[in-house]
Amino acid sequence: MSTSPGRPGPDPHLALVRPVLPRSDGCEECLKLGTPWVHLRLCLTCGKVGCCDSSPMRHARAHAGSSGHVIVRSLEPGESWRWCYAHDQYV
C-alpha cells in the first residue's frame, strides 16, 4: 500500500528512499549496548539497522524520530514490506 487515508497519491516520505545496504548484521545500538532484539528494520535512507517496536529498545523508531529517516523495510527472511513511521502505515 502506498497511499494514506484522506491523502491522494503515494506517501511523500517515499522520496527519502535511497539504494542502501545494511550497515551491520544486527541492531547497531543493541550490539553496542548488549541488549536483545526481536526483529530488525533497515532504514531506507541511510542503511542503519535498528530493532523493531516489539524489541525492548525500539531503536528503529528512535532513529526515525531523531534523523527524519522515516521509511524502513523489514530485514526478516521472506519479508519485503516497508513502513512509514511518520504515518504509521505500510508504504
PyRosetta script that sets phi, psi and omega in degrees:
from pyrosetta import init, pose_from_sequence

init()
pose = pose_from_sequence("MSTSPGRPGPDPHLALVRPVLPRSDGCEECLKLGTPWVHLRLCLTCGKVGCCDSSPMRHARAHAGSSGHVIVRSLEPGESWRWCYAHDQYV")
pose.set_psi(1, 135.3)
pose.set_omega(1, -178.2)
pose.set_phi(2, -128.4)
pose.set_psi(2, 7.7)
pose.set_omega(2, 177.8)
pose.set_phi(3, -118.1)
pose.set_psi(3, 157.2)
pose.set_omega(3, 179.7)
pose.set_phi(4, -106.8)
pose.set_psi(4, 144.7)
pose.set_omega(4, 175.7)
pose.set_phi(5, -57.0)
pose.set_psi(5, 132.7)
pose.set_omega(5, 178.0)
pose.set_phi(6, 81.8)
pose.set_psi(6, -3.1)
pose.set_omega(6, -179.5)
pose.set_phi(7, -131.0)
pose.set_psi(7, 118.5)
pose.set_omega(7, 179.8)
pose.set_phi(8, -72.2)
pose.set_psi(8, 151.0)
pose.set_omega(8, 174.3)
pose.set_phi(9, 84.3)
pose.set_psi(9, 179.1)
pose.set_omega(9, -177.5)
pose.set_phi(10, -71.9)
pose.set_psi(10, 160.7)
pose.set_omega(10, 176.9)
pose.set_phi(11, -59.3)
pose.set_psi(11, 127.3)
pose.set_omega(11, -178.5)
pose.set_phi(12, -63.6)
pose.set_psi(12, -21.0)
pose.set_omega(12, -179.9)
pose.set_phi(13, -72.2)
pose.set_psi(13, -13.6)
pose.set_omega(13, 177.3)
pose.set_phi(14, -61.7)
pose.set_psi(14, -19.6)
pose.set_omega(14, 176.3)
pose.set_phi(15, -65.8)
pose.set_psi(15, -16.5)
pose.set_omega(15, 179.2)
pose.set_phi(16, -81.3)
pose.set_psi(16, -12.8)
pose.set_omega(16, -175.7)
pose.set_phi(17, -70.1)
pose.set_psi(17, 132.1)
pose.set_omega(17, 178.9)
pose.set_phi(18, -128.5)
pose.set_psi(18, 160.7)
pose.set_omega(18, 172.2)
pose.set_phi(19, -72.6)
pose.set_psi(19, 113.6)
pose.set_omega(19, -176.2)
pose.set_phi(20, -129.8)
pose.set_psi(20, 158.8)
pose.set_omega(20, 170.6)
pose.set_phi(21, -118.0)
pose.set_psi(21, 148.0)
pose.set_omega(21, 177.6)
pose.set_phi(22, -58.8)
pose.set_psi(22, 135.3)
pose.set_omega(22, -179.6)
pose.set_phi(23, -82.7)
pose.set_psi(23, -10.2)
pose.set_omega(23, -180.0)
pose.set_phi(24, -154.6)
pose.set_psi(24, 170.7)
pose.set_omega(24, 179.0)
pose.set_phi(25, -90.8)
pose.set_psi(25, -0.5)
pose.set_omega(25, 179.5)
pose.set_phi(26, -156.0)
pose.set_psi(26, -178.2)
pose.set_omega(26, 177.4)
pose.set_phi(27, -61.3)
pose.set_psi(27, 119.6)
pose.set_omega(27, -175.2)
pose.set_phi(28, -56.7)
pose.set_psi(28, -44.8)
pose.set_omega(28, -177.4)
pose.set_phi(29, -72.2)
pose.set_psi(29, -41.8)
pose.set_omega(29, 178.7)
pose.set_phi(30, -62.9)
pose.set_psi(30, -37.6)
pose.set_omega(30, 177.5)
pose.set_phi(31, -62.2)
pose.set_psi(31, -40.2)
pose.set_omega(31, 178.4)
pose.set_phi(32, -67.2)
pose.set_psi(32, -40.0)
pose.set_omega(32, -174.8)
pose.set_phi(33, -87.6)
pose.set_psi(33, -16.2)
pose.set_omega(33, -176.0)
pose.set_phi(34, 75.6)
pose.set_psi(34, 26.5)
pose.set_omega(34, -179.9)
pose.set_phi(35, -101.2)
pose.set_psi(35, 155.6)
pose.set_omega(35, -178.3)
pose.set_phi(36, -82.8)
pose.set_psi(36, 161.7)
pose.set_omega(36, 172.2)
pose.set_phi(37, -133.8)
pose.set_psi(37, 162.9)
pose.set_omega(37, 179.5)
pose.set_phi(38, -99.5)
pose.set_psi(38, -56.7)
pose.set_omega(38, 179.1)
pose.set_phi(39, -135.9)
pose.set_psi(39, 160.8)
pose.set_omega(39, -177.0)
pose.set_phi(40, -112.1)
pose.set_psi(40, 146.7)
pose.set_omega(40, 177.5)
pose.set_phi(41, -127.0)
pose.set_psi(41, 142.8)
pose.set_omega(41, -179.9)
pose.set_phi(42, -108.2)
pose.set_psi(42, 123.3)
pose.set_omega(42, 174.6)
pose.set_phi(43, -68.8)
pose.set_psi(43, 123.2)
pose.set_omega(43, -177.4)
pose.set_phi(44, -87.0)
pose.set_psi(44, 9.0)
pose.set_omega(44, 173.2)
pose.set_phi(45, -103.2)
pose.set_psi(45, -41.4)
pose.set_omega(45, -174.8)
pose.set_phi(46, -125.8)
pose.set_psi(46, -10.0)
pose.set_omega(46, 179.0)
pose.set_phi(47, 89.5)
pose.set_psi(47, 3.0)
pose.set_omega(47, 178.2)
pose.set_phi(48, -64.7)
pose.set_psi(48, 137.9)
pose.set_omega(48, 177.0)
pose.set_phi(49, -101.3)
pose.set_psi(49, 126.7)
pose.set_omega(49, 179.4)
pose.set_phi(50, -132.5)
pose.set_psi(50, 165.7)
pose.set_omega(50, 179.7)
pose.set_phi(51, -89.4)
pose.set_psi(51, 155.8)
pose.set_omega(51, -173.3)
pose.set_phi(52, -77.1)
pose.set_psi(52, 176.3)
pose.set_omega(52, 179.7)
pose.set_phi(53, -69.7)
pose.set_psi(53, -16.2)
pose.set_omega(53, 175.0)
pose.set_phi(54, -82.9)
pose.set_psi(54, -12.6)
pose.set_omega(54, 178.0)
pose.set_phi(55, -80.9)
pose.set_psi(55, 151.3)
pose.set_omega(55, -176.9)
pose.set_phi(56, -57.0)
pose.set_psi(56, -36.2)
pose.set_omega(56, -172.2)
pose.set_phi(57, -97.5)
pose.set_psi(57, -17.7)
pose.set_omega(57, 177.3)
pose.set_phi(58, 48.9)
pose.set_psi(58, 49.5)
pose.set_omega(58, -175.6)
pose.set_phi(59, -67.4)
pose.set_psi(59, -30.4)
pose.set_omega(59, 179.2)
pose.set_phi(60, -64.1)
pose.set_psi(60, -45.0)
pose.set_omega(60, 178.3)
pose.set_phi(61, -65.0)
pose.set_psi(61, -39.9)
pose.set_omega(61, 178.6)
pose.set_phi(62, -62.1)
pose.set_psi(62, -41.3)
pose.set_omega(62, 178.1)
pose.set_phi(63, -62.8)
pose.set_psi(63, -43.8)
pose.set_omega(63, 178.9)
pose.set_phi(64, -59.3)
pose.set_psi(64, -42.9)
pose.set_omega(64, -179.0)
pose.set_phi(65, -68.5)
pose.set_psi(65, -37.0)
pose.set_omega(65, -177.0)
pose.set_phi(66, -86.0)
pose.set_psi(66, -25.5)
pose.set_omega(66, -174.6)
pose.set_phi(67, -105.6)
pose.set_psi(67, -21.1)
pose.set_omega(67, -173.0)
pose.set_phi(68, 81.9)
pose.set_psi(68, 3.5)
pose.set_omega(68, 177.0)
pose.set_phi(69, -85.9)
pose.set_psi(69, 88.7)
pose.set_omega(69, -167.2)
pose.set_phi(70, -97.2)
pose.set_psi(70, -4.3)
pose.set_omega(70, 179.9)
pose.set_phi(71, -103.4)
pose.set_psi(71, 124.7)
pose.set_omega(71, 177.4)
pose.set_phi(72, -127.6)
pose.set_psi(72, 164.7)
pose.set_omega(72, 168.8)
pose.set_phi(73, -129.8)
pose.set_psi(73, 156.6)
pose.set_omega(73, 177.9)
pose.set_phi(74, -68.9)
pose.set_psi(74, 141.1)
pose.set_omega(74, 172.5)
pose.set_phi(75, -103.4)
pose.set_psi(75, 12.3)
pose.set_omega(75, 179.7)
pose.set_phi(76, -77.8)
pose.set_psi(76, 140.9)
pose.set_omega(76, 179.3)
pose.set_phi(77, -55.5)
pose.set_psi(77, 133.0)
pose.set_omega(77, 177.9)
pose.set_phi(78, 82.3)
pose.set_psi(78, -1.5)
pose.set_omega(78, 179.1)
pose.set_phi(79, -111.3)
pose.set_psi(79, 139.4)
pose.set_omega(79, 179.4)
pose.set_phi(80, -134.2)
pose.set_psi(80, 13.2)
pose.set_omega(80, -177.0)
pose.set_phi(81, -72.8)
pose.set_psi(81, 156.8)
pose.set_omega(81, 176.9)
pose.set_phi(82, -121.0)
pose.set_psi(82, 153.5)
pose.set_omega(82, -175.7)
pose.set_phi(83, -135.3)
pose.set_psi(83, 140.6)
pose.set_omega(83, 173.0)
pose.set_phi(84, -105.9)
pose.set_psi(84, 114.8)
pose.set_omega(84, 178.5)
pose.set_phi(85, -68.5)
pose.set_psi(85, -30.5)
pose.set_omega(85, -179.5)
pose.set_phi(86, -65.4)
pose.set_psi(86, -36.1)
pose.set_omega(86, -178.6)
pose.set_phi(87, -108.4)
pose.set_psi(87, -0.1)
pose.set_omega(87, -178.7)
pose.set_phi(88, 47.7)
pose.set_psi(88, 55.5)
pose.set_omega(88, 178.9)
pose.set_phi(89, -156.1)
pose.set_psi(89, 159.3)
pose.set_omega(89, 175.2)
pose.set_phi(90, -69.2)
pose.set_psi(90, 145.0)
pose.set_omega(90, 177.2)
pose.set_phi(91, -132.7)
pose.dump_pdb("model.pdb")
